[in-house]
Structure formats: C-alpha cells, structure tokens
Amino acid sequence: MKHNLCVIRLVRFASASVIMLATGAVAEDLEPRSYANTPVGINFLLIGYSDLHGNVTANPSIPLEDARLNIKTVVFAFARSLDVWGRSGKFDIVVPEAKLTGSALLAGEPRERHVSGLIDPRFRFSVNLYGAPAMSLAEFPSYQQDVIIGASLAITAPLGQYDDSRLINLGNNRWSFKPELGVSKRVGPVTLELSGAGTFFTDNDELLGDHVLSQDPIYQIQGHLIYAFNYGVWGSLDATYFAGGSSSVDGVSNRDFQESTRYGCTLSLPLNRNHSIKLNASYGGHSRTGSEYDAVGMVWQYRFGAGL
C-alpha cells in the first residue's frame, strides 16, 4: 500500500508539470498583456513550440531520486476579439500536443516513461470590465490606455491522452476551472500588470484503475513589467507565485502542499501587419513539493479580419 501511494504521488508531481506546460506553452503560466484592448473582430491563429527540462521535487517521505522530465510541446490556438456589451473581450481555444520523456529511481528501482499525444485542451473567455471599451479597427488609433481592469475564466477539458493503467499521462482525466482578475496600468511606454487567480479541479476517479485523486485549489499571483519599443516591438519581465494544490488518493492525504515561484522574460517581434513572433523563456525559483523546470518557447501569430 505504501509503495502504491508513493507511485501515485509521483504521478501527481509529474502531471503538475504537464499542466503547467500545457498552458505555459502559450504563456499562460507567465502571460503578459492578458488584459489589453484589441479591436473587435480580429482573429488570431497561433502555432507554438516549447521545450521543458525539469525535475520532480518530492515529499521527503517518498523514496524518489533523480526524477527528471523532458517535454516537447507543439501548440495550436485560435482566438477572436469580441464586443461584450460595449466592453472588449476575447475567446480562445488552445490545443497542445506533446512528447514526454521521464525517468526516476523509485525505491532504488529505475522507472522510465515515454509518451506522446494531446494534452488537455483549454478554453478561455476574458472581458475588460473597465478602461477598454469595444472599438472597431478604424476607431482604435484614438484609444489611449490608462487603467484596465479585467476578468477571465479558463476551462480545461479532459480530452488529452490518458491511460488509467499507466503512471504518467499527458492528460489529467479531470476538469479544471481557473477564474482570474487582473489590472493593467500604462505610464508612457511602460505597462504594469498584476493578476490573481485560483485553479479548481474535479476528481480523477480512474487513477491506476479505480483510485480517486482529489486536489485542493492552486492560487496564483503574477506580475509583469512591459516596455513598448518602436515599430510595435515589446518586451516584458515576468514573475509568478503560486501555492496550494495539496492532493489525496482515496481520501488519504499525500501531504504535498505546493509552493513555487517562477521568473521569465518575453519578447514580441512584429514581422508585418499580420504576422509576429513571440519568444519566451522562464525558470523556476523556490519550489516546495512540486516540479522545477526551465522552459523556452516560440510562438508564431497570424492575425486577420476586421479590415486588416
């Protein structure tokens, strides 16, 4: 029984990295400019790639050593800017596909896992409640940002690769819901952003067959310092802190409270009126019972519609 619980905890830690990768590949983990005004009716197509190298930091009671993960992810996404009762908003769909390679020593025995497939897709709706009215492309040049207050809800659906007979999967076989509130303030070429969110999980009732994995919410704060250069180029310094996420299996606590900080940077380079490339990198700071990883990524974006 103790051995099974150790294995189950390893699943929890590895899947936590996959969850962060699935969203982080499109920069949700450290996502600058989440609450910015965009002309109504513009569509965005995105293709991204990220490479993650990390290790699992386990509870000291678990006989786990040298646990390493490498996850390569390709992300396909679509977004559209909306008019939400006179306020600017956006809806997006993110579909990640990944290849995971993992290895560890569990109680002195080597374990490996190689798997590829879909990660759980994410659907997100956001609306700027204050300071960013819905505007057409023709009206937009007259807009000057001051303070924007916005809110969003992201839903992750259990549609990714999942095999209930295997320890580590790309999908999590459960729903998650992430409400978020953010504020953005522009001063000249500098924009400051701060947001807070909580991610809430349903149970996975098919863990290694018929075991039930439950998890407490994870709460997150993130901040960004963004600088707008000439010709539409912008860069940002990013940071996030999250805590919570203690899990249990069949009602037995894993004592795996998570606490972590991450730091990163982002650079966006427009190629022309319709195309741009975004480069990002992040690394883990302090981590307690979770996953520490470094990640680099690139996203190509094509925007069209609304007269572009």
Helices and strands as residue ranges (DSSP letters): H 2-24, E 43-57, E 64-84, E 87-106, E 109-118, E 122-130, G 140-142, E 147-156, E 176-187, E 190-201, E 204-207, E 211-215, E 218-228, G 230-232, E 234-244, E 247-249, E 252-253, E 258-270, E 275-288, E 290-304
